[in-house]
Amino acid sequence: MNKTIKPNYKKIYTDLLKLKFPEKEKECLPFLKKPDFTELDVIDIENIIFGKQNPKSELNNRRHRSYNKVAIFKILDYQKENNLNNSQLATHFGLSRNTIAKWKKIFF
């Protein structure tokens, strides 16, 4: 069987906060205490730690991201709840609008 190994994001961000950003540890604590650490939590913690970056550098940082079905459905549910179009949703989560369209085509 080919079992996929996920990085331990909780450990990675805990160490990063302790070593480089101890002043931001309190803001990130609710995410780090969660028993289930999702890809969306990673995005939220990165925004807290590094802040919003300019769109071009953010695109390069997110180029190799992958999302599981749960995260994809949460993102698409967010779109429905907030009445966003694909471009607005893509901007909010730092994705390509074509990626959003592809997910909709695959899952709906």
TARAVEN-V522463 format. One record per residue. N is the residue number from 1. RES is the residue in one small letter. PSI is psi in whole degrees, 0 to 359 (NA if undefined). Layout:
N_RES_PSI + N_RES_PSI
This chain:
1_m_142 + 2_n_91 + 3_k_129 + 4_t_139 + 5_i_123 + 6_k_144 + 7_p_150 + 8_n_84 + 9_y_323 + 10_k_316 + 11_k_317 + 12_i_310 + 13_y_330 + 14_t_313 + 15_d_318 + 16_l_317 + 17_l_319 + 18_k_320 + 19_l_316 + 20_k_329 + 21_f_59 + 22_p_336 + 23_e_342 + 24_k_5 + 25_e_321 + 26_k_322 + 27_e_327 + 28_c_350 + 29_l_318 + 30_p_325 + 31_f_321 + 32_l_338 + 33_k_349 + 34_k_138 + 35_p_332 + 36_d_106 + 37_f_109 + 38_t_174 + 39_e_328 + 40_l_326 + 41_d_324 + 42_v_317 + 43_i_315 + 44_d_316 + 45_i_320 + 46_e_321 + 47_n_324 + 48_i_312 + 49_i_307 + 50_f_349 + 51_g_178 + 52_k_131 + 53_q_171 + 54_n_151 + 55_p_324 + 56_k_315 + 57_s_329 + 58_e_322 + 59_l_317 + 60_n_323 + 61_n_330 + 62_r_4 + 63_r_322 + 64_h_23 + 65_r_150 + 66_s_149 + 67_y_140 + 68_n_175 + 69_k_322 + 70_v_314 + 71_a_320 + 72_i_315 + 73_f_326 + 74_k_319 + 75_i_316 + 76_l_327 + 77_d_321 + 78_y_321 + 79_q_315 + 80_k_315 + 81_e_324 + 82_n_8 + 83_n_53 + 84_l_150 + 85_n_176 + 86_n_321 + 87_s_317 + 88_q_318 + 89_l_317 + 90_a_319 + 91_t_318 + 92_h_318 + 93_f_0 + 94_g_39 + 95_l_175 + 96_s_143 + 97_r_334 + 98_n_327 + 99_t_317 + 100_i_314 + 101_a_320 + 102_k_317 + 103_w_319 + 104_k_321 + 105_k_321 + 106_i_316 + 107_f_347 + 108_f_NA
